[in-house]
Amino acid sequence: MGKIKKRLLLSENEKEVRIQKAMKAYTAGKFRSLRKTAEAYGLAYTTLNRRVHGGLPRMLAHAYQQLISPAEEKAILRWIIKLEEWGFPP
């Protein structure tokens, strides 16, 4: 039977930071293979392979499927926070 590998459950930001660090390390030549790089940084090989070869992060890759853009989403979030500061229900 195959070896079961444990991966940490990371937030999207933490995962993105690890992916960027892993890509820098791989392109700098610190690791000989993508598999070893992914293992060292606790990432899935397929994710790292896709990103090294030009794949986009999930949030950007599926932006066209969303009803509002990420910029509109941030503006709505800022408005909700302002409403809460002023004492109004969001």
Backbone as ProteinMPNN parsed JSONL, in Angstrom:
{"seq_chain_A": "MGKIKKRLLLSENEKEVRIQKAMKAYTAGKFRSLRKTAEAYGLAYTTLNRRVHGGLPRMLAHAYQQLISPAEEKAILRWIIKLEEWGFPP", "coords_chain_A": {"N_chain_A": [[0.822, -1.182, 0.0], [0.308, 2.334, -0.544], [2.075, 5.157, 0.805], [0.662, 7.258, 3.212], [0.365, 10.666, 3.154], [0.532, 13.434, 5.271], [-0.938, 16.58, 5.129], [-0.914, 19.961, 6.028], [-3.755, 21.853, 7.098], [-4.318, 24.779, 5.648], [-4.866, 28.333, 5.533], [-6.069, 30.237, 2.732], [-4.35, 32.389, 2.171], [-1.979, 31.695, 3.567], [-1.346, 29.366, 2.209], [-0.906, 30.363, -0.361], [1.365, 31.928, 0.083], [3.216, 29.934, 0.75], [3.272, 28.547, -1.693], [4.361, 30.493, -3.403], [6.912, 30.805, -2.222], [7.912, 28.211, -2.594], [7.959, 28.075, -5.386], [9.889, 30.019, -5.958], [12.134, 28.848, -4.738], [12.395, 26.514, -6.251], [12.833, 27.513, -8.863], [15.203, 28.822, -8.388], [16.917, 26.768, -8.132], [17.312, 25.269, -5.833], [16.151, 22.858, -5.306], [16.004, 19.667, -6.896], [13.795, 18.466, -8.082], [10.289, 18.96, -8.745], [8.604, 17.478, -7.154], [10.074, 16.962, -4.803], [10.365, 19.581, -3.935], [7.686, 20.322, -3.475], [7.078, 18.527, -1.435], [8.854, 19.395, 0.552], [7.806, 21.882, 1.194], [5.293, 21.273, 2.047], [3.145, 21.007, 0.232], [0.759, 20.095, -2.317], [1.844, 18.118, -5.029], [0.646, 18.346, -7.559], [-0.613, 20.842, -7.461], [1.574, 22.612, -7.182], [2.982, 21.997, -9.537], [1.142, 22.78, -11.525], [1.012, 25.547, -11.024], [3.689, 26.367, -11.417], [3.864, 25.985, -14.115], [2.35, 28.041, -15.145], [-0.306, 28.187, -14.243], [-3.191, 29.685, -12.694], [-4.046, 31.103, -9.449], [-6.749, 29.698, -7.544], [-8.804, 31.529, -6.893], [-8.472, 33.597, -8.759], [-8.631, 32.172, -11.141], [-11.269, 31.405, -11.332], [-12.705, 33.724, -11.376], [-14.301, 34.801, -13.396], [-16.651, 33.379, -13.152], [-18.024, 34.381, -11.04], [-20.571, 36.464, -9.603], [-20.044, 39.065, -8.807], [-17.179, 41.19, -9.049], [-13.829, 40.757, -7.653], [-12.948, 43.303, -6.774], [-15.362, 44.712, -6.44], [-16.412, 43.156, -4.422], [-14.641, 43.711, -2.304], [-15.24, 46.426, -1.962], [-17.894, 46.317, -1.08], [-17.504, 44.954, 1.306], [-15.981, 46.868, 2.737], [-17.962, 48.848, 2.973], [-19.877, 47.547, 4.58], [-18.406, 47.256, 6.949], [-18.063, 49.972, 7.602], [-20.768, 50.658, 8.081], [-21.246, 49.129, 10.381], [-19.451, 50.411, 12.131], [-20.706, 52.883, 12.371], [-22.937, 52.17, 13.742], [-25.134, 51.049, 12.515], [-27.182, 48.328, 11.328], [-25.719, 45.793, 9.328]], "CA_chain_A": [[0.0, 0.0, 0.0], [1.039, 3.592, -0.612], [2.299, 5.914, 2.025], [-0.281, 8.364, 3.378], [1.071, 11.889, 3.533], [-0.298, 14.419, 5.948], [-0.73, 17.968, 4.747], [-1.536, 20.889, 6.951], [-4.859, 22.646, 6.603], [-3.841, 26.152, 5.645], [-5.749, 29.324, 4.936], [-5.678, 30.521, 1.346], [-3.182, 33.283, 2.164], [-0.803, 30.93, 3.972], [-1.039, 28.442, 1.12], [-0.351, 31.146, -1.457], [2.725, 32.303, 0.477], [4.047, 28.726, 0.596], [3.426, 28.262, -3.127], [5.316, 31.468, -3.948], [8.245, 30.454, -1.721], [8.319, 26.968, -3.24], [8.279, 28.38, -6.783], [11.187, 30.713, -5.952], [13.177, 27.884, -4.4], [12.561, 25.598, -7.386], [13.459, 28.213, -9.994], [16.571, 29.177, -7.99], [17.723, 25.56, -8.216], [17.558, 24.676, -4.517], [15.647, 21.483, -5.361], [16.16, 19.073, -8.225], [12.508, 18.102, -8.666], [9.097, 19.604, -8.193], [8.065, 16.618, -6.091], [10.836, 17.221, -3.578], [10.029, 20.939, -3.521], [6.332, 20.286, -2.909], [7.171, 17.795, -0.17], [9.568, 20.23, 1.523], [6.956, 23.007, 1.585], [3.991, 20.77, 2.493], [2.152, 21.307, -0.789], [0.447, 19.022, -3.257], [2.674, 18.196, -6.228], [-0.151, 18.801, -8.702], [-0.814, 22.284, -7.316], [2.832, 23.286, -7.484], [3.27, 21.767, -10.955], [0.243, 23.628, -12.306], [1.372, 26.95, -10.827], [4.99, 26.6, -12.053], [3.648, 26.006, -15.556], [1.499, 29.151, -15.568], [-1.668, 28.145, -13.735], [-3.595, 30.785, -11.817], [-4.655, 30.729, -8.176], [-8.154, 29.329, -7.689], [-9.657, 32.716, -6.841], [-8.361, 34.315, -10.035], [-9.011, 31.296, -12.247], [-12.728, 31.293, -11.391], [-13.291, 35.052, -11.192], [-15.328, 35.025, -14.415], [-17.874, 32.675, -12.765], [-18.643, 35.066, -9.919], [-21.523, 37.509, -9.962], [-19.388, 40.353, -8.613], [-15.727, 41.091, -9.166], [-13.139, 40.889, -6.36], [-12.917, 44.719, -6.381], [-16.697, 45.023, -5.931], [-16.542, 42.438, -3.161], [-13.907, 44.484, -1.303], [-15.976, 47.668, -1.716], [-19.052, 45.95, -0.259], [-16.983, 44.637, 2.637], [-15.656, 48.143, 3.384], [-19.222, 49.506, 3.288], [-20.455, 46.834, 5.728], [-17.607, 47.617, 8.124], [-18.424, 51.351, 7.934], [-22.103, 50.634, 8.677], [-21.1, 48.639, 11.756], [-18.816, 51.466, 12.914], [-21.687, 53.942, 12.591], [-23.992, 51.638, 14.583], [-26.247, 50.554, 11.719], [-27.04, 46.901, 11.011], [-25.228, 45.597, 7.964]], "C_chain_A": [[0.865, 1.245, 0.0], [1.138, 4.286, 0.732], [1.315, 7.086, 2.086], [0.488, 9.574, 3.884], [0.089, 12.842, 4.189], [0.068, 15.804, 5.456], [-1.471, 18.834, 5.738], [-2.727, 21.57, 6.297], [-4.467, 24.108, 6.758], [-4.919, 27.079, 5.106], [-5.238, 29.609, 3.524], [-4.44, 31.415, 1.282], [-1.912, 32.539, 2.531], [-0.366, 29.981, 2.857], [-0.386, 29.183, -0.049], [1.089, 31.562, -1.16], [3.656, 31.107, 0.312], [4.293, 28.397, -0.871], [4.451, 29.205, -3.737], [6.743, 31.153, -3.503], [8.773, 29.202, -2.409], [8.713, 27.224, -4.693], [9.626, 29.094, -6.882], [12.321, 29.738, -5.695], [13.45, 26.949, -5.577], [13.265, 26.292, -8.551], [14.89, 28.641, -9.673], [17.492, 27.961, -8.003], [18.031, 24.914, -6.882], [17.1, 23.221, -4.456], [15.776, 20.963, -6.776], [14.823, 18.758, -8.883], [11.37, 18.857, -7.997], [8.518, 18.779, -7.043], [8.768, 16.867, -4.76], [10.531, 18.623, -3.039], [8.669, 20.963, -2.848], [6.336, 19.6, -1.546], [7.812, 18.661, 0.915], [8.683, 21.371, 2.043], [5.551, 22.563, 2.013], [2.854, 21.072, 1.535], [1.866, 20.069, -1.622], [1.291, 19.219, -4.516], [1.89, 18.774, -7.391], [-0.39, 20.305, -8.655], [0.447, 23.039, -7.713], [3.181, 23.157, -8.968], [2.42, 22.69, -11.825], [0.662, 25.092, -12.216], [2.713, 27.282, -11.479], [4.825, 26.72, -13.564], [2.58, 27.019, -15.977], [0.067, 29.135, -15.086], [-1.942, 29.291, -12.777], [-4.089, 30.266, -10.476], [-6.161, 30.504, -8.38], [-9.068, 30.551, -7.745], [-9.636, 33.489, -8.155], [-8.851, 33.473, -11.209], [-10.526, 31.228, -12.417], [-13.429, 32.636, -11.23], [-14.42, 35.311, -12.189], [-16.659, 34.357, -14.064], [-18.63, 33.383, -11.638], [-19.556, 36.179, -10.405], [-20.929, 38.905, -9.784], [-17.879, 40.146, -8.659], [-15.084, 41.176, -7.782], [-13.079, 42.339, -5.87], [-14.269, 45.145, -5.808], [-16.925, 44.361, -4.572], [-15.839, 43.19, -2.031], [-14.644, 45.774, -0.958], [-17.196, 47.397, -0.83], [-18.611, 45.651, 1.166], [-16.632, 45.912, 3.405], [-16.922, 48.871, 3.817], [-19.884, 48.855, 4.511], [-19.716, 47.2, 7.011], [-17.925, 49.045, 8.563], [-19.801, 51.412, 8.601], [-22.045, 50.173, 10.126], [-20.457, 49.679, 12.653], [-19.797, 52.563, 13.278], [-22.874, 53.474, 13.453], [-25.224, 51.154, 13.841], [-26.076, 49.06, 11.473], [-26.577, 46.731, 9.562], [-26.302, 44.95, 7.111]], "O_chain_A": [[2.001, 1.23, 0.475], [0.373, 4.017, 1.658], [1.16, 7.819, 1.109], [1.17, 9.514, 4.907], [-1.035, 13.028, 3.721], [1.245, 16.157, 5.379], [-2.539, 18.464, 6.226], [-2.72, 21.834, 5.095], [-4.306, 24.604, 7.873], [-5.775, 26.667, 4.324], [-4.11, 29.259, 3.178], [-3.576, 31.215, 0.428], [-0.879, 32.72, 1.887], [0.825, 29.815, 2.596], [0.569, 28.691, -0.651], [1.936, 31.549, -2.052], [4.763, 31.249, -0.208], [5.4, 28.011, -1.246], [5.314, 28.775, -4.501], [7.676, 31.223, -4.303], [9.948, 29.138, -2.768], [9.691, 26.657, -5.179], [10.416, 28.809, -7.782], [13.356, 29.795, -6.359], [14.603, 26.629, -5.865], [14.18, 25.731, -9.155], [15.704, 28.806, -10.582], [18.71, 28.103, -7.897], [18.935, 24.082, -6.804], [17.604, 22.442, -3.647], [15.672, 21.722, -7.74], [14.719, 18.778, -10.109], [11.473, 19.32, -6.861], [8.003, 19.335, -6.073], [8.122, 16.97, -3.718], [10.45, 18.822, -1.827], [8.509, 21.551, -1.778], [5.668, 20.051, -0.615], [7.363, 18.66, 2.061], [8.802, 21.774, 3.2], [4.707, 23.409, 2.31], [1.734, 21.358, 1.958], [2.644, 19.114, -1.625], [1.437, 20.337, -5.009], [2.41, 19.606, -8.134], [-0.371, 20.971, -9.69], [0.39, 23.994, -8.488], [3.632, 24.125, -9.581], [2.931, 23.31, -12.758], [0.666, 25.799, -13.224], [2.867, 28.367, -12.041], [5.556, 27.465, -14.217], [1.973, 26.876, -17.038], [-0.716, 29.997, -15.483], [-1.03, 29.803, -12.128], [-4.506, 29.112, -10.374], [-6.759, 31.07, -9.295], [-9.997, 30.6, -8.551], [-10.67, 33.979, -8.609], [-9.422, 34.004, -12.161], [-11.014, 31.015, -13.526], [-14.632, 32.675, -10.972], [-15.397, 35.978, -11.85], [-17.693, 34.727, -14.619], [-19.761, 33.012, -11.325], [-19.346, 36.758, -11.471], [-21.273, 39.825, -10.526], [-17.374, 39.067, -8.348], [-15.729, 41.623, -6.834], [-13.153, 42.579, -4.665], [-14.321, 45.856, -4.804], [-17.554, 44.939, -3.686], [-16.375, 43.297, -0.927], [-14.674, 46.177, 0.205], [-17.489, 48.179, 0.075], [-19.274, 46.051, 2.123], [-16.948, 46.028, 4.589], [-16.963, 49.449, 4.903], [-20.395, 49.558, 5.382], [-20.342, 47.429, 8.046], [-18.045, 49.31, 9.759], [-19.982, 52.138, 9.578], [-22.705, 50.743, 10.995], [-20.855, 49.831, 13.808], [-19.73, 53.116, 14.375], [-23.713, 54.284, 13.846], [-26.251, 50.876, 14.461], [-24.948, 48.57, 11.414], [-27.016, 47.466, 8.677], [-26.082, 44.701, 5.926]]}, "name": "protein", "num_of_chains": 1, "seq": "MGKIKKRLLLSENEKEVRIQKAMKAYTAGKFRSLRKTAEAYGLAYTTLNRRVHGGLPRMLAHAYQQLISPAEEKAILRWIIKLEEWGFPP"}
